[in-house]
Amino acid sequence: MEKIAVLVDSCCDLPKEYLEKPGIYELPMQIAYHDKTYRDRVEISAEEVYQNLPVEIPKTSLPSGDSIQTTLDQIAADGYDHIVSISVSSSLSGTFNFLKVFLDEDDRFTSAYFDTKQVAVAAGLIAVGAKDMIDSGSSFADVTAKVAEMITNTVVYFCIPTLTYLKAGGRISAAAAAVGGMLKLAPIITCKTDGSYTIAAKARGMKKGQKMMLGFAQDFLDDGKDYLLAVGHGADEAGGQKMLDLLHDNDIHGQQEFLGQVGPALGVHTGPGLVGIGIVKI
């Protein structure tokens, strides 16, 4: 009988309740300051990242080779022989390609690895869908086929009060950041089909941005009924709750719903105040 593990990186922002499930393994990204490097979510929290931003904007990097090998050894020790690996967009991080090398060389497992072309809660929801199938007894072949399908039916939108941190991390041009700053715009970021960031819209403030994200969600769902929903926030739980309430007030209710803080690695690039949504059709 197949015993299937789900492997994610910490940029997937998998909901806490799923991280605690047996058979889920998370690879921590690295957050590097001038004097020390921390493992994302393990040795540093999003709140600590935000508190330090006025002093230093750290760099983020891939999970270390040692952490990948240690995690694969643990998966084997726990008795799993199949791995469904779900990674943040390869256009934003080299994690997918780096991890693929380890999985290809490890003959202890039958592995399927996926570049979600997404980030944060959207990538995490794909892992949620995979884990739900595994727990319901689905085969490895059925789970991997469904993951591939979910990737083509996923969106993410997040509204941020400033482009400063995306510019600092090289995720967006200095020109775009300067224009946004002068106009005091709250840009809404999404992922293109290749997984890179693009500005979907520019809102006059976060309140307007949330209304615009509602419109994007409505257009994507087009009255569809089977979907997973997540709202993420950057040290703004009240803002995240307002976004979820706005979705509910407009009859958007996922089969499963999650509300939570975005992880430290994403927080480095977006700064505090983010509010975002992820939706996966299932």
ABEGO torsion letter per residue (X at the ends): XBBBBBBBBAAAGBBAAAAABBGBBBBBBBBBBAABBBBBGAABBAAAAAAAAAABBBBBBBBBAAAAAAAAAAAAAAGBABBBBBBBBAAABAAAAAAAAAAAABAABBBBBBBAGBBEAAAAAAAAAAAAAAAAGBBAAAAAAAAAAAAAABBBBBBBABAAAAAAAGABBAAAAAAAAAAGBBBBBBBBAAGBBBBABBBBEAAAAAAAAAAAAAAAAGGBABBBBBBBBBGBAAAAAAAAAAAAAAGBBBABBBBBBBBAAAAAAAEBGBBBBBBBBX
